[in-house]
Each structure stands twice: as structure tokens, then as C-alpha cells.
Amino acid sequence: MSLISRGVASVPWQLYKGDARLSDHPLLSLLHNPNPHQGISRFMEALTSYLLLAGNVYVEAVMSEEEPLELYLLRPDRVRVIPGASGVPEAYEYTLGGRAVRISVDPFDGKSRVRHIRTFHPLHDWYGMSPIEAAAHAIDQHNAVAGHNLSLLQNGGRPSGALQVNSGEGDILSEEQRARLRQELKDAYEGSRNAGRVLVLEGNFEWKEMGLSPKDLDFIEGKNLSAREIAQVYGVPSMLVGVPGESTFSNYKEARYHLWEDTILPHLEMIKGELNQWLVPFFGTNLLLDYDTESIPALAPKREALWGKIEQASFLTVNEKRELVGYPPLPEGNSF
């Protein structure tokens, strides 16, 4: 999750008015300094993290008369959507310390100073589905394996066993003797501090192993399998989260490229669409907010391949090639 949120936070944003790129605008100032406590990187990282954890994120704009002055993220667990009769939320209710604040929504156009960004949920009309719901079984399995391994280490790396009393005349233990023997074994041999101590038995006793070894149960591979499933739910190649496998430099480059192409860029597109629909209209018309893909190092192979194809296209003029890669035309560039 942190790979995705940090990736989204690292991408710079740009503002266009028509075809012209703006370098100075109140909207850009607001994005770079959304509130006194966060810059744009921390704001985008928190926004993406809320979306990946809860499936919902709520952005509140502190308004002046016409334009937003600050942007804040509301914790999803504190916000409740008040359903409306027309398919648009009637309001958003934010609760903190037993005090609830209701932020209204225009019933005609759905405008509000709170923007609800959510993932798709097939079974709910008002809330998004958290990826954790899809990965719940894999997460439980991963935690169970980690808990088992911890318990095994705390027990000196030995599975549990049984102390068997061989039947014979006078060998039956009373409840008091049984409890005292159990407590003495626990004090003397359980725990990591007692690992490796020699077990001394008196009388007609025999120790029987009851559990399978970690090798037999293959817990490590089970943990890796769970980690792969969790990574797949979030769209992260497993080698990027430390799961053993082929990790040559070439494969690592490919994994980073696919993380950006298949996961981070779609999240950026979602955020861009939401901001252009909700935030940008507060600042006027004919404005478009976009992110700069040219600054993403992981996408450099894609740009190099595109530039190579354009350079080798003999049917394009110099200015047509320059336009395709984002450069202005030259006076003498209309020749092949």
C-alpha cells in the first residue's frame, strides 16, 4: 500500500488553460499548500492511503465566498453518508467526540464542499469497497502463520508434545500430581530461555511429539503465498514487497514499470477526474488539472520506445515529430 501511496504523492501536478500551461494560479497554490499541516506530497499520500485502506476518502474544502482556501482530509470512519431521495447524498455527517456536524449537498447538481472519492462496490450504493475486504482471508492466513511462528520461537523452536505415563501398577497419577507435574514442566522447559535444556524424567514416563515440524507444514511457503495474494489484491508485483522469487535487475525494472502502468497511473487518473469535476470549477472555466508523466523515472523505457518509433517514422515532418513529443514547432521544420 505504501508503494502506491508514495508513488502517487511523488508525481507533480500541472494546470492548463486551453492549450497553455499555467505556472502561477490560485489553484496551483492551493494544491501545493492545501492546509497549514500538509504539503501536496503528504496530502496525496494520505488521500491515497485512505482510499486503499477504507475504499473511501472525503476531501473538505474550507470556502471563502467563491474559492476554496484550504483542503482537509476527513477520516472515513468518522463520516456517514446521509442518503438522498434523488440518488445524490443529502448530506455528509462528520462525528468527533460525540459532536456531529452535517455538511449539506445541493440536491439538484450534487455540489458540496465535501468530495467523496470511492472505489467501486457491487453491493453498496453509497460507500466504496475496501481492498482489505477482498484480501481478508489472505490477511488472516498471513497473520495466523506469523502468530504460529512466534509461538514456536517463544517455545524454543519445538512443537508441543505429550508426557505419557506407561500404564502399570501404581503408575496412575492423581489430579494433584498431574497438575504439579504440568506446572514443573512449564516452569523448567517452556519458553525461549529454556530452549535446549535436557528433559529429565523420573518414573515410568515417555515423551511423545504431538505436532508436525515447520518443514512438514511448510509454513514459510504458506506465508509467502498469502503475501502474494495480498499484493495481487492491491495490484503490486510480489517481488516489490520482498516475497522470494526471481528478482534479477531486468525483472525488477519490469515489476516497477507494471506497478506504475497498471496500478499507480489508474489511481492518478481517478484522482485527476475527481478534482477536475469538483475542485477546478471553483476557479473558473476552461481549466484542466493534469499530472506530469514525463517526470516518472519508471516510465522512461516507455518514453524511449515511443521516441525511437517517432524518430524512425520517415513519413512525418520534423514539426509533426516535435508535436508528438510535446515540443513547439520550428520555422524550418515542415520538411521531412
Secondary structure, DSSP 8 states (H G I E B T S, - for coil): -HHHHHHHHTS-EEEEETTEEESS-HHHHHHHSSBTTB-HHHHHHHHHHHHHHHSEEEEEEEE-SSSEEEEEEE-GGGEEEE--TTSS-SEEEEEETTEEEEEE--TTT---SEEEEE---TT-SSS---HHHHTHHHHHHHHHHHHHHHHHHHTTT---EEEEE---TT----HHHHHHHHHHHHHHH-SGGGTT------SSEEEEE-S--HHHHTHHHHHHHHHHHHHHHHT--GGGGT-SS---HHHHHHHHHHHIIIIIHHHHHHHHHHHHHHTGGGG-SSEEEEE-GGG-GGGHHHHHHHHHHHHT-TTS-HHHHHHHTT----TT-S--
